Amino acid sequence: MHDMNQIVGKSNVLFITLDTLRYDIAQEELAAGRTPFLASVLPSGWEERHAPGSFTYASHCAFFAGFLPTPARPGVHERLFSLKFAGSETTGTNSYSFDTPDIVSGFAGIGYRTICIGGVGFFKKQNPLSCVLPDLFQESYWQPEFGVTDPESTRHQVEFAIELLQQKLDQKVFLFMNLSALHQPNCHYLPGSVGDNLDSHAAALRYIDSQLPPLLQAFNQMGDTFVIISSDHGTTYGEDGFTGHRLGHEKVWTIPYADFHMTRGSLV
């Protein structure tokens, strides 16, 4: 457990959600060496955790209230971030507590520039529902090329993020990115595939892995950065007759999670 009181206020924060990524696929790809960049920044690999929700909106509402995915083992697990309320059993001495309704406004309140770069539909800002999560941030962005139908969505999101990071270099940043590439449809990452399946899910993760280095390098040049990379929920591809998510299946609730503190200049 990191002591977030020694990190928040001193380091940038990068929070990436890999929408719908399954734990089993993330582990298999890492073990087989097919996600080399993630392997290089996650020396301990992925941690198995339980999602706080079975679909994007529910999980992100929890994330922004300080309830990140819970370690998939018994016990009381201290949280990185919390919002002050009486009786919280998972707020500990290492937790950074905000006296705000969400962690995003909490970061803004201590001087961070808060940025959201959306991916899936709940971040599109095209109707009231899809404005709820982005509107937590001082700056929020979505473009069609960030969405699920663009095969180069992650590249577009990363390039856009780097452009934003080159502004206001004297201010700490809390950047949240929802990467949409894994979400259906993902069959375009597997040549010849006529539909989404576990193989195309894995291929989408490999694509994301290939696009992440410039983003982490940009943060590494800016200064110390605390990084969270996590799925928001998994998804099913026919297991036990289920397809999709927003349902109570083990493949939906079990997800990969990682966090690490990256010191300036540590990436080579």
N, C-alpha and C positions, 0 to 999 in steps of 0.2 A: 504494500500500500504506500503510495506516494504521500508525502506531507504537502498537501495542496496549499497550505498557508505559506509555504516557502516558495511556491511556484506562481500562484495567482498574483498578478500585479507586477511580476518581474519578467514573465515569459509570455510570448504569444501563445494562443491556443488555436489548434486546428482540429476540427471535429468532422470526420468524414463518415457518412453512412453509405454502405454498399447495399442498395435496396434489394431485398429478397434473398441475399446470399445465404446459402445453407452451410451449416457447420461441417457436415460430412464431405461436401465437395471442396470447401476451403481447405480442409485438412489433407484430402487426397492430392489436390493440386500442389500444395506446399511440399508434402512429403516426396512427391515425384519430381520436384525441381522445376515445375512448370510455371511458378510464379516467383521468379528469381528476385525481383525487386522487393516484394513483400518479405521474402525470406531474409533479405539483407538487413531490413529494418526491424524485423521481428525475430530476434535470435531465439526466443523461447517459444516461437510459434503462436498459433491461435489458442486462446482460452475458450473453453466450452462455457457458454452462459445461456441463461433463459431470457427470452425477450419479454418486455413488459406489456406487449400488445401483439396481436396476431395480424395487424396490417399497419400500413405506413402512418396514418393519422394518429391512431391510438399510441403507437410506440413513440412517436416524436413528441406528442403532448407530455408523455412521461419523461422523456429525455430532457426536455426543456424545463421540467419541474425538478430536475436533479436525480431522477430515477433511471440511471443507466442500466443496461442488462445485468442481471443478477448472476453471480457465479453458480454454476450448476453443481453445487454440493451443499450439504446441510450447514446451518450456522447463521449467525447474525453478521452480515457483511457491511462493513463501513463504506459509506459512499464518498466519492470524490467531491461532489458538490451537493449542497442541500439548501433548502429554503427554511428559514427559521419558523418552526412551529412546535408547540408543546408536545412532548411525548414521543418525539422521533427516536426510535431505537437504533437507527442506522446512521445517525450523525455522531461522529466521533472526533477525537482530538486532531486527526489528520484531515478531516473534512473542511472545505472552505464553505462557510455559510453566508448566504445572501439574505438580507432582509427585504426581499422583493418578491413579486408574484411568480417570477421565472428567472432562470439563470442568465438569459440573454440580457434582460434589462439590468440584471445584477452586474454583468460585465460592463455594460454601458455606464452604469453609475459610478464605477471606479476608474473610468477614463478609457476604456477599450473602444475601439472602432468595431462595431458588430456588423457582420456581413453574412448574408445568406445567398448562396448560388443554388437554385433549385434544380430538380430533375423531373421527378414523376408528377402526376397530376395535382397532388395536394399542394404543390408549390408554384402552380402556373399563373396565379394571380388573375385569372380570367372570370372568376365569380366570387361571391363572398366567402364560400367555404375554402377555396384555394388561396385566399388572402390571410387566413387566420395565422398560420405558422410563419409565413414570410413577414407579416406585419409586426412580429416581435422584434425585428431587427431594424437598426438605423438605415441600413441599405439592404435591399433585396432585389434579386435579378432572376429572370427566367426568359429564355428565348426558345423558339421551336427546335433549334439545333442542340439544346440541352436535354431534350425529351427522349422518350423511349423509342421513337421511330427512326432516329438518326443513328446510323451505325458508328459515327464518329463523335457521339455525344460526350464522352469523357475527355477527348482531346479538346473539344470546344470549351467545356467547362474549365479545364485546367488552364488553357490559354487565356480565358477571360479572367480567371482568378489572378494569374500572374500580372496581368495589366493593372488590376485593381491594387495589388500589393505594392506596385511601384509608386503609388500615390501616398502621401502622408506618412513617409517613412519614419517620422519621429513619434508615431503613436502606436501603442500596442494594439494587436488585432485579435479578435475572436472571429474566426472564419468557419462557418458551417457550410458543408457541401453535401448534397444528396445526389449521389451518382446513380443514374437511371439505367445504365447499360445492361445490368443483370435482369431487370424487370422484363416481363414479356412485352413485346416479342423480342426474343434473343436468338432466334434461329439464324439471323443474318450473320452471326459470328462463326457459323459452321457451314462452310460451303457444301451445297447439296442437300442440306436439311430442309425438309418441307414443313416442319413444325418444331415448336419448342420441346426440349427434352433435357435430361441431365447432362448430356454431352454438350449441348449448346449453352447450357448454364455455365458449365466449366469453361467453355471457350470464351464466354463473355468476361469471366473473371480474369482469364489470361490477357484479354484485351485491356482491361482496366489496369492490370499490373504493368503493362508496357507503357501506359500513359502517365503514371504517377511520378516518375523521377523528377521531371522539371518542377513540379509543385513543391515537393519536399526540399529540393535544392534551393528554391526561392526563399522558403522559410528559413532554411539553414544559413543563408547569407544575411538574413534580417536580424537574427539573434536567436536566443534560446527559445524553444517552442515545445509546448506540451501537446502531444498528438494522440488523438483517439480515433481508431479505425474500427468500425463495428457494422455488423448487419443490423437491420431494424426488426426483421422477422425472416423466416425461411419461406419456402413454398413447396407444394407437392406436385409431382408429375405422375399421378396415377397410383401412388402408394395407397393400399387399402381402399381403392376406388375413388380417392380424393384427387382433385386437381385444383391448383391455386392456393390461396391463403385466406385469411379471415375465418379460420376454422381451427378446431382444437386438436391438431395432429402434432405428433412429436417432431416431425420435420419442419413444422412451422415455428414451434416454440424454442427449438434448440439452434443456437446461432453462434458464430465466431465473433470474438472480441479481442482487441489488443489496445494497450496504451503504453506510451513511453515518453521520456523527457529527452529531447534532442538538444544538445548544446551546440552553440554556434560553431560552425566549421567542422562538425564531426562527420559529415557525409563527405565521401571522397568520390 
